[in-house]
Amino acid sequence: MISQLRIYTINPGMMDSWLKLFEETIRPVHSKLGMPVERTWVNAEANEFVWVRSFKDADEIKGKEEAYFASDERKALGDIPQQHIVKMEVRVIEPVLVGAPD
């Protein structure tokens, strides 16, 4: 498994609106398309929304992202997500076994 750590800086005053949009629309589309959202967090001090979504492997990311942007649900949103987001940071991360036996 491979994951993306996604850190979005949200426009001031828009976090509640973003969380509603994410929970009601964005997360369900991700689930429907096989991109489970593993966890979500808010860093209120920095106005950041942090989330992790996972994939089978790195090769799967491109196809799943293309399917997401081609979905009717995403198209219906237009630029609403971008109106909330000041900055996006995406990092690909992989699990490690800390303290695994040799």
C-alpha positions as CSV (number, residue, x, y, z in Angstrom):
1,M,0.0,0.0,0.0
2,I,1.0,3.6,-0.7
3,S,-0.6,6.7,0.6
4,Q,-0.8,10.4,0.0
5,L,-0.4,12.9,2.8
6,R,-2.4,15.9,1.6
7,I,-2.1,19.3,3.4
8,Y,-4.4,22.0,2.3
9,T,-4.2,25.6,3.6
10,I,-7.8,26.8,3.6
11,N,-8.9,30.4,3.1
12,P,-9.6,32.2,6.3
13,G,-13.2,31.8,7.5
14,M,-13.9,28.9,5.1
15,M,-12.9,25.9,7.2
16,D,-16.4,25.0,8.3
17,S,-17.6,25.3,4.7
18,W,-14.7,23.2,3.5
19,L,-15.3,20.4,6.1
20,K,-19.0,20.3,5.0
21,L,-18.0,20.0,1.4
22,F,-15.4,17.4,2.1
23,E,-17.7,15.2,4.2
24,E,-20.8,15.5,2.1
25,T,-19.3,15.4,-1.4
26,I,-15.6,14.8,-1.7
27,R,-15.1,11.9,0.7
28,P,-18.1,9.9,-0.7
29,V,-16.8,10.2,-4.3
30,H,-13.3,9.1,-3.1
31,S,-14.9,6.0,-1.5
32,K,-17.0,5.2,-4.5
33,L,-13.9,5.3,-6.7
34,G,-11.8,3.1,-4.4
35,M,-9.6,5.9,-2.9
36,P,-10.4,5.5,0.8
37,V,-9.8,8.5,3.0
38,E,-7.9,7.0,5.9
39,R,-7.8,10.0,8.3
40,T,-8.5,13.7,8.4
41,W,-7.3,16.4,10.8
42,V,-7.5,20.1,11.2
43,N,-4.6,22.3,12.3
44,A,-6.7,25.3,13.4
45,E,-3.7,27.5,14.1
46,A,-2.4,27.3,10.6
47,N,-5.8,26.9,9.0
48,E,-4.8,23.6,7.5
49,F,-6.9,20.6,6.6
50,V,-4.7,17.4,6.6
51,W,-5.8,14.1,5.2
52,V,-4.5,10.8,4.0
53,R,-5.8,8.7,1.2
54,S,-4.4,5.3,0.1
55,F,-3.8,3.3,-3.0
56,K,-2.7,-0.3,-3.9
57,D,0.5,1.1,-5.3
58,A,2.1,4.1,-7.0
59,D,0.9,3.1,-10.5
60,E,-2.8,3.2,-9.3
61,I,-2.6,6.9,-8.3
62,K,-2.8,8.4,-11.8
63,G,-5.8,6.3,-12.9
64,K,-7.8,6.9,-9.7
65,E,-7.1,10.6,-9.8
66,E,-8.2,10.8,-13.5
67,A,-11.4,8.9,-12.6
68,Y,-12.1,11.3,-9.8
69,F,-11.8,14.4,-12.0
70,A,-13.8,12.7,-14.7
71,S,-16.7,11.8,-12.4
72,D,-20.0,13.5,-12.6
73,E,-19.9,14.4,-8.9
74,R,-16.5,16.2,-9.2
75,K,-17.5,18.0,-12.4
76,A,-20.7,19.2,-10.7
77,L,-18.5,20.9,-8.1
78,G,-16.8,23.1,-10.6
79,D,-14.3,25.4,-8.9
80,I,-15.9,25.3,-5.5
81,P,-13.1,23.2,-4.0
82,Q,-10.5,25.6,-5.4
83,Q,-12.3,28.6,-3.9
84,H,-11.6,27.2,-0.4
85,I,-8.0,26.2,-0.9
86,V,-5.1,28.7,-0.8
87,K,-2.3,26.0,-1.1
88,M,-2.1,22.3,-1.6
89,E,0.9,20.1,-0.6
90,V,0.9,16.4,-1.6
91,R,3.4,13.9,-0.4
92,V,3.6,10.2,-1.3
93,I,4.3,8.2,1.8
94,E,4.9,4.5,2.4
95,P,4.5,2.4,5.6
96,V,7.6,1.1,7.4
97,L,7.9,-1.5,10.0
98,V,9.6,0.0,13.0
99,G,11.4,-2.5,15.2
100,A,10.5,-5.4,12.9
101,P,12.5,-8.5,13.6
102,D,15.5,-9.2,11.3
